Amino acid sequence: MDFDFAEHHQLLRQSVREFARAEIAPHAQRWDREERFPKELVSKLAAMGLLGIRIPEEYGGSGLDTTAYAICVEELARIDGSMALTIASHNGLGTGHVLAFGTEEQRRRYLPKAASGEWLAAWALTEPGSGSDSAALRTTARRDGQGWLLNGTKTFITQGSVGGFCVVLARTNPDVPKQRGISAFIVDHGTSGFSASKHLLKLGCRSSDTAELTLENVHVADSQRLGEVDRAFMDTMRILDRGRISIAAMALGLGYGALDMAVRYAKERKAFGKPIADFQAIQWMLADAKAELDASALLTYRAAWLADQGRPHSEQAAKAKLFTSEAATRACNSALQVHGGYGYVREFDVERHLRDAKLCEIGEGTSEVQRMVIAKHVLTG
């Protein structure tokens, strides 16, 4: 969709689009088939500034705003959902938590390495028994001398096995309401007792690293605590608000990418003596997808604009993620239908876009959770 973006945003979009076409498009299908995180791409992502989008320049980052962040994720997702997810989670969750709530010492230790690609960031909230009810987490952190001892299991952790550090959410006070007794800790890769115990095989986003993490008597110094004791759950909600904008942007890019494929195919493919684009049945599928995606873009970039203005955006981010993720799945499904039998085989990228898009209805809060968030604002507003 054509927005009246600032010139620097337009230039950023063009540069990321060219990068994705040159460095990701030729390999995305193979990476997906191999279900392998492409470590060889990390240095190129860093050189483009994509690993430090939101990190201030004083820490080695690009110091860009939320709108720029969304643009980057959208453009990557037009080509590959896996790399869009990598950039979204690295910037929005792991480094985002350190940037928002870390001490100056923590920022100087972790953010430059995150921006340079030396360390990718992971963020561990979800557990095998706590997904949508995230405050029900069972990982514990108890005082141990001058530090803390962490025990538990985390799952569905992006960059879980390739991250240089991980922000881990753990229960520090079992005697208060569950939302009020959670703290965050930065755990370095290689810390004794901290390991990626299982690489998860997925429907989509297969070249994004997703792992189960195990913490067995992991000792961290109190200097590794991120934010105030027992206050991390509210910090987490703030992190997720901005993160939902990035997932909406990812869905938007996947939807637009699939629509582009469908339009090209419909103009080239002939049936009954003419391009299938001439048939009303095909035209209506394309029209519905375009209308819903353009509406999604308005929701997504409104939420990003509000975040950049420092204004409340929890409701708007939830609306953007809910509507855009579901619209993208419908657009990708329609695009596959336009391709007919060819859409069902892996020779064409459209089936990968559909598999990748489904994650956007689940990750960083399911569609059902987004409806709960929106309803809360409706009923109290």
Phi and psi in degrees as a GROMACS rama.xvg file:
@    title "Ramachandran Plot"
@    xaxis  label "Phi"
@    yaxis  label "Psi"
@TYPE xy
-86.1687  111.233  ASP-2
-105.226  158.496  PHE-3
-86.6903  64.4162  ASP-4
-71.1079  154.051  PHE-5
-60.6159  155.54  ALA-6
-58.5209  -39.344  GLU-7
-68.0698  -28.9374  HIS-8
-71.8163  -38.0872  HIS-9
-64.8695  -42.3399  GLN-10
-65.6658  -38.9123  LEU-11
-61.8973  -45.7817  LEU-12
-56.7231  -45.3959  ARG-13
-65.2621  -40.9415  GLN-14
-68.8172  -39.7449  SER-15
-69.1166  -37.7754  VAL-16
-61.9325  -44.4154  ARG-17
-65.3951  -40.0556  GLU-18
-61.5981  -45.9089  PHE-19
-63.9716  -39.4145  ALA-20
-67.9851  -36.1307  ARG-21
-83.1989  -41.7493  ALA-22
-102.31  -20.516  GLU-23
-112.537  -45.4112  ILE-24
-53.8467  -41.9671  ALA-25
-67.4312  -15.9347  PRO-26
-118.774  -13.971  HIS-27
-58.5498  -41.8094  ALA-28
-62.9431  -41.3876  GLN-29
-68.98  -42.5023  ARG-30
-60.5528  -40.3092  TRP-31
-63.5656  -43.5784  ASP-32
-64.8689  -39.2404  ARG-33
-79.301  -13.472  GLU-34
50.8309  50.3438  GLU-35
-127.732  131.972  ARG-36
-72.4021  124.005  PHE-37
-80.7186  85.1101  PRO-38
-60.2981  -26.7269  LYS-39
-67.0597  -15.1013  GLU-40
-87.2026  -16.636  LEU-41
-58.0191  -45.8059  VAL-42
-63.4866  -33.2607  SER-43
-72.4802  -37.83  LYS-44
-62.1364  -41.4405  LEU-45
-65.3197  -42.6929  ALA-46
-62.8271  -30.1467  ALA-47
-79.0967  -7.65966  MET-48
83.1555  10.0094  GLY-49
-79.3786  -13.174  LEU-50
-94.6531  -2.42542  LEU-51
-135.797  36.8728  GLY-52
-54.1149  -48.7489  ILE-53
-96.1796  -7.85043  ARG-54
-75.4191  128.466  ILE-55
-59.1742  154  PRO-56
-60.3444  -30.9033  GLU-57
-64.3425  -18.1513  GLU-58
-107.126  13.9507  TYR-59
92.2173  6.35584  GLY-60
-95.6577  -172.273  GLY-61
-89.8704  -20.91  SER-62
62.7814  37.9652  GLY-63
-92.7659  169.18  LEU-64
-91.9714  -178.8  ASP-65
-66.6624  -35.8546  THR-66
-61.0899  -43.6245  THR-67
-62.8645  -41.2616  ALA-68
-56.7942  -47.1344  TYR-69
-64.3175  -40.2769  ALA-70
-60.1804  -45.7732  ILE-71
-60.3529  -46.6678  CYS-72
-64.9439  -42.931  VAL-73
-59.6037  -46.566  GLU-74
-66.2249  -38.1858  GLU-75
-65.3553  -40.0196  LEU-76
-68.1212  -25.9147  ALA-77
-58.4641  -27.3322  ARG-78
-102.605  -44.5361  ILE-79
-154.862  117.353  ASP-80
-65.0508  -32.5006  GLY-81
-62.9032  -46.1408  SER-82
-72.5442  -31.9085  MET-83
-63.0244  -42.0707  ALA-84
-65.1268  -40.1635  LEU-85
-58.3781  -48.0803  THR-86
-67.7457  -40.6943  ILE-87
-62.7683  -46.6512  ALA-88
-74.0059  -40.1494  SER-89
-60.6106  -46.4283  HIS-90
-79.3475  -41.2686  ASN-91
-85.4588  -33.3851  GLY-92
-101.528  -72.1088  LEU-93
-59.2096  -62.3062  GLY-94
-70.4608  -31.237  THR-95
-61.3381  -38.1662  GLY-96
-68.8255  -42.0107  HIS-97
-64.6642  -43.1372  VAL-98
-63.4802  -41.8406  LEU-99
-77.5917  -35.1026  ALA-100
-128.996  2.61778  PHE-101
-80.0556  159.875  GLY-102
-76.1399  168.118  THR-103
-60.9904  -38.7073  GLU-104
-62.9006  -42.6268  GLU-105
-65.8998  -41.5711  GLN-106
-61.6751  -43.4638  ARG-107
-71.6727  -24.9351  ARG-108
-79.3677  -40.8102  ARG-109
-103.228  -37.1405  TYR-110
-67.7237  -41.6375  LEU-111
-60.8798  -38.8962  PRO-112
-69.4161  -32.6788  LYS-113
-68.8865  -41.9243  ALA-114
-67.4224  -34.9601  ALA-115
-81.3767  -11.6167  SER-116
87.0085  -0.447625  GLY-117
-62.3772  -39.3321  GLU-118
-127.705  125.78  TRP-119
-85.9064  152.896  LEU-120
-105.158  139.12  ALA-121
-118.695  163.864  ALA-122
-143.904  120.207  TRP-123
-117.209  98.9486  ALA-124
-112.018  -51.6992  LEU-125
-67.0694  143.766  THR-126
-129.589  164.537  GLU-127
-55.5359  -29.3533  PRO-128
-108.885  6.07677  GLY-129
-143.619  104.315  SER-130
-109.418  -88.035  GLY-131
-63.7663  -34.0604  SER-132
-88.3156  68.1727  ASP-133
-65.3036  -27.1059  SER-134
-71.9099  -8.93556  ALA-135
-85.1511  14.7786  ALA-136
-57.8623  149.581  LEU-137
-114.565  -6.09261  ARG-138
-61.4312  135.605  THR-139
-115.975  152.746  THR-140
-134.96  118.718  ALA-141
-122.305  150.981  ARG-142
-58.8421  137.68  ARG-143
-143.343  90.8185  ASP-144
65.8259  -124.627  GLY-145
-88.9715  3.81728  GLN-146
-132.534  -150.794  GLY-147
-136.88  151.62  TRP-148
-117.898  119.359  LEU-149
-106.119  136.746  LEU-150
-142.217  134.927  ASN-151
156.34  -174.384  GLY-152
-133.184  135.302  THR-153
-119.19  149.63  LYS-154
-138.604  163.554  THR-155
59.3013  39.7881  PHE-156
-94.7037  113.803  ILE-157
-71.2621  135.899  THR-158
65.6779  18.933  GLN-159
-58.4474  -38.2829  GLY-160
-101.934  -8.54733  SER-161
-115.373  -4.70401  VAL-162
-71.2622  144.749  GLY-163
-80.3  -26.4078  GLY-164
-150.049  160.727  PHE-165
-138.853  132.689  CYS-166
-86.1926  117.406  VAL-167
-110.309  128.94  VAL-168
-94.8264  130.967  LEU-169
-144.197  154.357  ALA-170
-82.2373  124.436  ARG-171
-110.777  -11.7833  THR-172
-144.357  103.109  ASN-173
-81.1742  -3.62856  PRO-174
-100.722  9.88576  ASP-175
-125.259  165.582  VAL-176
-49.3166  141.022  PRO-177
-56.1731  -31.546  LYS-178
-71.8116  -15.4217  GLN-179
-104.174  3.70199  ARG-180
-123.112  33.8645  GLY-181
-117.847  137.861  ILE-182
-128.08  161.874  SER-183
-114.722  145.162  ALA-184
-137.76  144.601  PHE-185
-95.3374  121.154  ILE-186
-116.084  122.577  VAL-187
-76.0745  144.888  ASP-188
-59.3377  135.976  HIS-189
94.5102  -6.3733  GLY-190
-62.6194  136.259  THR-191
-56.4742  129.446  SER-192
89.5543  -6.49253  GLY-193
-106.121  119.65  PHE-194
-150.305  155.352  SER-195
-87.6235  106.687  ALA-196
-86.7972  -17.4893  SER-197
-156.761  131.498  LYS-198
-90.3198  124.443  HIS-199
-90.0435  132.254  LEU-200
-92.7921  132.094  LEU-201
-127.283  163.173  LYS-202
-64.774  -47.7154  LEU-203
-136.322  -176.085  GLY-204
46.8715  46.2647  CYS-205
-72.6821  -21.8284  ARG-206
-98.2597  7.54353  SER-207
-88.8851  131.767  SER-208
-72.801  124.311  ASP-209
-133.859  127.307  THR-210
-141.995  162.389  ALA-211
-97.1001  136.114  GLU-212
-113.929  142.55  LEU-213
-120.244  133.831  THR-214
-120.134  114.285  LEU-215
-121.321  102.33  GLU-216
50.8955  50.0941  ASN-217
-81.2437  117.202  VAL-218
-96.5587  126.285  HIS-219
-128.846  146.628  VAL-220
-70.7046  159.138  ALA-221
-63.7971  -22.8231  ASP-222
-67.0159  -13.5198  SER-223
-89.6554  -6.25652  GLN-224
-68.8763  135.967  ARG-225
-112.387  106.231  LEU-226
87.8275  -172.43  GLY-227
-77.6121  151.385  GLU-228
-63.5793  134.559  VAL-229
71.1298  5.0964  ASP-230
-112.026  6.99822  ARG-231
-72.6733  -22.5331  ALA-232
-64.693  -42.3368  PHE-233
-67.2547  -35.7772  MET-234
-60.7779  -40.8489  ASP-235
-61.427  -40.4564  THR-236
-62.2896  -36.8578  MET-237
-67.9326  -39.7667  ARG-238
-62.514  -42.6764  ILE-239
-68.0058  -32.2474  LEU-240
-57.0169  -48.4688  ASP-241
-71.6551  -34.9786  ARG-242
-62.506  -33.0811  GLY-243
-67.6817  -27.6698  ARG-244
-64.895  -40.8655  ILE-245
-68.4277  -35.0442  SER-246
-70.5796  -35.7812  ILE-247
-61.5448  -41.9121  ALA-248
-64.7256  -38.391  ALA-249
-62.4949  -46.1884  MET-250
-60.8915  -41.6812  ALA-251
-59.106  -46.9284  LEU-252
-63.8409  -41.1728  GLY-253
-62.6437  -41.9525  LEU-254
-65.0357  -46.9637  GLY-255
-63.9904  -39.6766  TYR-256
-61.7289  -43.9788  GLY-257
-66.4291  -38.569  ALA-258
-63.1742  -41.732  LEU-259
-58.628  -42.8808  ASP-260
-62.4223  -42.6772  MET-261
-65.1939  -40.079  ALA-262
-63.7417  -45.8424  VAL-263
-61.1249  -45.7657  ARG-264
-64.7727  -41.8498  TYR-265
-63.9643  -30.9871  ALA-266
-76.8734  -27.456  LYS-267
-91.4166  -37.388  GLU-268
-75.9054  130.155  ARG-269
-112.872  143.588  LYS-270
-147.515  141.275  ALA-271
53.609  34.1418  PHE-272
85.5788  6.99415  GLY-273
-152.401  161.286  LYS-274
-58.9823  142.045  PRO-275
-66.792  -16.7346  ILE-276
-62.0439  -17.5331  ALA-277
-80.2712  -11.3944  ASP-278
-88.3706  134.622  PHE-279
-59.8224  -35.3163  GLN-280
-59.1714  -40.3212  ALA-281
-72.5035  -43.7275  ILE-282
-58.6489  -40.0037  GLN-283
-68.699  -36.7155  TRP-284
-63.1296  -43.0335  MET-285
-66.8324  -40.347  LEU-286
-65.014  -43.9956  ALA-287
-62.2684  -43.1596  ASP-288
-62.6697  -44.7862  ALA-289
-64.5912  -43.0459  LYS-290
-62.9814  -44.7182  ALA-291
-69.3703  -36.9202  GLU-292
-70.8769  -38.5148  LEU-293
-65.2187  -37.79  ASP-294
-64.5516  -38.1422  ALA-295
-62.6342  -39.9687  SER-296
-61.9429  -40.1832  ALA-297
-62.3879  -43.8612  LEU-298
-64.1842  -44.2703  LEU-299
-65.8083  -48.3455  THR-300
-79.0209  -18.7317  TYR-301
-67.4614  -45.1392  ARG-302
-62.1081  -41.1352  ALA-303
-63.583  -41.7284  ALA-304
-62.4749  -43.1833  TRP-305
-61.892  -41.9856  LEU-306
-61.4386  -40.5372  ALA-307
-67.3446  -25.9801  ASP-308
-85.5496  -1.12398  GLN-309
71.1745  23.4096  GLY-310
-100.401  157.475  ARG-311
-56.1655  136.857  PRO-312
-145.765  14.6126  HIS-313
-60.0476  -48.6226  SER-314
-64.293  -43.0325  GLU-315
-67.527  -36.3917  GLN-316
-66.5947  -40.3241  ALA-317
-64.6734  -41.9272  ALA-318
-62.1952  -43.8442  LYS-319
-61.9317  -47.2943  ALA-320
-65.624  -45.1252  LYS-321
-59.7123  -56.5366  LEU-322
-67.5918  -43.9807  PHE-323
-69.8345  -41.0409  THR-324
-63.0443  -42.2412  SER-325
-73.55  -36.1062  GLU-326
-65.3911  -38.5285  ALA-327
-66.0271  -41.419  ALA-328
-61.5128  -42.7097  THR-329
-64.2718  -41.4335  ARG-330
-64.1624  -43.0839  ALA-331
-66.3649  -38.1734  CYS-332
-65.8364  -41.7544  ASN-333
-65.3275  -39.8553  SER-334
-62.0296  -40.2394  ALA-335
-64.3935  -41.2026  LEU-336
-61.3654  -39.3555  GLN-337
-60.215  -36.9781  VAL-338
-73.8879  -13.4702  HIS-339
62.8571  -139.015  GLY-340
-60.3963  -31.8969  GLY-341
-67.573  -26.7117  TYR-342
-69.1546  -19.6959  GLY-343
-89.0502  -7.2185  TYR-344
-106.527  153.905  VAL-345
-75.9054  -4.86459  ARG-346
-63.1751  -27.9093  GLU-347
-105.122  140.435  PHE-348
-73.2517  -13.7692  ASP-349
-62.8602  -33.6774  VAL-350
-68.0508  -31.8706  GLU-351
-67.7307  -38.9526  ARG-352
-62.5413  -39.9233  HIS-353
-65.1975  -43.3197  LEU-354
-63.4057  -41.1791  ARG-355
-68.2542  -37.9253  ASP-356
-64.2361  -32.4836  ALA-357
-59.6757  -31.1717  LYS-358
-59.0499  -33.2654  LEU-359
-66.4068  -18.464  CYS-360
-83.9982  -6.91205  GLU-361
-118.753  -50.8485  ILE-362
-66.0942  147.402  GLY-363
55.4717  38.8069  GLU-364
104.279  114.888  GLY-365
-63.4191  168.953  THR-366
-58.0137  -34.9595  SER-367
-65.7651  -39.6509  GLU-368
-65.2592  -39.7623  VAL-369
-61.9614  -38.8624  GLN-370
-64.744  -36.3677  ARG-371
-63.2469  -43.8266  MET-372
-62.9466  -46.1423  VAL-373
-64.825  -43.1269  ILE-374
-62.0873  -37.8771  ALA-375
-59.7685  -43.1207  LYS-376
-67.9628  -38.6193  HIS-377
-63.1917  -42.9736  VAL-378
-78.3108  -22.7623  LEU-379
-104.503  -9.93908  THR-380
